[in-house]
Amino acid sequence: MAYAGFWKRFAAYLIDSIILGVVSWIIILPILGAIGLGMGSMDYSEEMITDEDAAAGLAAMMVGGMMMLWVVIAVAAWLYFALMESSSKQATLGKMALGIIVTDMNGNRLTFGRATGRYFGKILSGMILMIGYIMAAFTEKKQALHDMIAGCLVVNK
């Protein structure tokens, strides 16, 4: 097996990040527009503007709505990576564009559970100053920390 190098993997991740960013904004903009329209149709009387409880309630509603939105986006990102990497293609769109796939240690397709473990292992890879990702440049099988945790390889197709 020819292992995919750090820069090829990095480029694939950039492509995937752009795709996820565009999709996120496609989701976010209509919701922000709906919130704005809803806020614009409210009757802002002087009493409401000066009422601390009403202002706090409005702020809590907006913060709660944004938190729910970010949860939806986080779940969408997890499903994108886990479903794509455990599919028959064995790759996200970014990886497909660069001709690389994700396999288990024996060259087989990942299960959804293993792909999920790999995705959440990326959190640890990033939390330690991205060292978990940088490891892919220096390990024998070009594995990042999350690949080691999940028992995966990223190889050229």
C-alpha positions as CSV (number, residue, x, y, z in Angstrom):
1,M,0.0,0.0,0.0
2,A,1.2,3.5,-0.8
3,Y,0.3,5.7,2.1
4,A,-1.1,9.2,1.5
5,G,1.3,11.9,2.6
6,F,0.6,14.8,5.0
7,W,0.2,17.5,2.3
8,K,-2.1,15.4,0.2
9,R,-4.3,14.7,3.2
10,F,-4.1,18.4,4.2
11,A,-5.3,19.4,0.7
12,A,-8.2,16.9,0.9
13,Y,-9.2,18.3,4.3
14,L,-9.2,21.9,2.9
15,I,-11.5,20.8,0.1
16,D,-13.8,19.1,2.6
17,S,-13.8,22.2,4.8
18,I,-14.8,24.4,1.9
19,I,-17.6,22.0,1.0
20,L,-18.8,21.9,4.6
21,G,-18.5,25.7,5.0
22,V,-20.6,26.3,1.9
23,V,-23.3,23.9,3.1
24,S,-23.3,25.4,6.5
25,W,-23.9,28.9,5.1
26,I,-26.7,27.5,3.0
27,I,-28.3,26.2,6.2
28,I,-27.4,29.3,8.3
29,L,-28.5,32.2,6.0
30,P,-32.2,31.3,5.7
31,I,-32.4,30.7,9.5
32,L,-30.7,34.1,10.2
33,G,-33.1,35.7,7.7
34,A,-36.1,34.1,9.4
35,I,-34.8,35.4,12.8
36,G,-34.3,38.8,11.3
37,L,-37.8,38.9,9.7
38,G,-39.3,37.7,13.0
39,M,-37.4,40.4,14.9
40,G,-38.4,43.0,12.3
41,S,-42.1,42.2,12.7
42,M,-42.0,42.6,16.5
43,D,-43.5,45.7,18.0
44,Y,-40.7,47.4,19.9
45,S,-42.5,49.5,22.4
46,E,-40.5,51.7,24.8
47,E,-41.7,49.5,27.6
48,M,-40.2,46.3,25.9
49,I,-36.9,48.0,25.1
50,T,-36.4,49.1,28.7
51,D,-37.8,45.8,30.3
52,E,-34.7,43.8,31.4
53,D,-36.7,40.5,31.5
54,A,-37.9,40.9,27.9
55,A,-34.4,41.8,26.7
56,A,-32.9,38.8,28.6
57,G,-35.5,36.5,27.2
58,L,-34.9,37.7,23.7
59,A,-31.1,37.3,24.1
60,A,-31.6,33.8,25.6
61,M,-33.8,32.8,22.7
62,M,-31.2,34.0,20.1
63,V,-28.3,32.3,21.9
64,G,-30.3,29.1,22.3
65,G,-31.2,29.2,18.6
66,M,-27.6,29.7,17.5
67,M,-26.4,26.9,19.8
68,M,-29.0,24.5,18.2
69,L,-27.8,25.6,14.8
70,W,-24.2,24.8,15.7
71,V,-25.3,21.4,17.0
72,V,-27.0,20.7,13.7
73,I,-23.9,21.7,11.8
74,A,-21.6,19.6,14.1
75,V,-23.9,16.5,13.6
76,A,-23.9,17.1,9.8
77,A,-20.1,17.3,9.7
78,W,-19.8,14.0,11.7
79,L,-22.3,12.3,9.4
80,Y,-20.5,13.6,6.3
81,F,-17.1,12.2,7.3
82,A,-18.4,9.0,8.9
83,L,-20.9,8.1,6.2
84,M,-18.6,8.9,3.3
85,E,-15.5,7.2,4.7
86,S,-17.5,4.0,5.6
87,S,-19.3,4.0,2.2
88,S,-18.2,1.9,-0.8
89,K,-16.2,5.0,-2.0
90,Q,-14.2,5.0,1.3
91,A,-13.5,8.7,0.9
92,T,-15.0,12.1,1.4
93,L,-15.3,14.4,-1.6
94,G,-12.0,16.0,-0.9
95,K,-10.2,12.6,-0.6
96,M,-11.9,11.4,-3.8
97,A,-10.7,14.5,-5.6
98,L,-7.1,13.7,-4.6
99,G,-7.4,9.9,-5.2
100,I,-7.0,8.8,-1.6
101,I,-9.1,6.4,0.5
102,V,-9.5,5.4,4.2
103,T,-9.1,1.8,5.1
104,D,-8.7,-0.3,8.2
105,M,-5.2,-1.8,8.9
106,N,-6.0,-4.7,6.5
107,G,-7.1,-2.5,3.6
108,N,-10.8,-3.2,4.1
109,R,-13.6,-0.7,4.2
110,L,-14.3,1.0,7.5
111,T,-17.4,0.3,9.5
112,F,-19.6,3.2,10.4
113,G,-18.5,2.8,14.0
114,R,-14.8,2.9,13.2
115,A,-15.3,5.9,10.9
116,T,-17.2,7.6,13.8
117,G,-14.3,6.8,16.2
118,R,-11.9,8.2,13.7
119,Y,-13.9,11.4,13.3
120,F,-14.2,12.0,17.1
121,G,-10.5,11.1,17.4
122,K,-9.8,14.2,15.3
123,I,-11.0,16.3,18.3
124,L,-8.1,14.9,20.3
125,S,-5.7,15.4,17.4
126,G,-6.6,19.1,17.3
127,M,-6.7,19.7,21.0
128,I,-3.0,19.0,21.4
129,L,-1.9,21.9,19.3
130,M,-2.6,20.0,16.1
131,I,0.2,17.7,16.9
132,G,-2.1,14.7,16.3
133,Y,-2.5,15.8,12.7
134,I,1.2,16.7,12.2
135,M,2.1,13.1,13.3
136,A,1.0,12.0,9.8
137,A,4.1,13.7,8.4
138,F,6.5,11.6,10.6
139,T,5.0,8.2,11.3
140,E,6.0,5.2,9.2
141,K,2.5,4.5,7.9
142,K,1.7,8.2,7.6
143,Q,-0.9,7.9,10.4
144,A,-2.3,10.8,12.3
145,L,-3.2,10.2,16.0
146,H,-6.9,9.7,15.1
147,D,-5.9,7.1,12.5
148,M,-3.9,5.2,15.2
149,I,-6.8,5.5,17.7
150,A,-9.3,4.0,15.2
151,G,-6.8,1.6,13.5
152,C,-7.0,3.2,10.1
153,L,-4.8,4.0,7.2
154,V,-5.1,6.7,4.5
155,V,-3.7,5.3,1.2
156,N,-3.5,6.3,-2.4
157,K,-6.3,4.6,-4.4
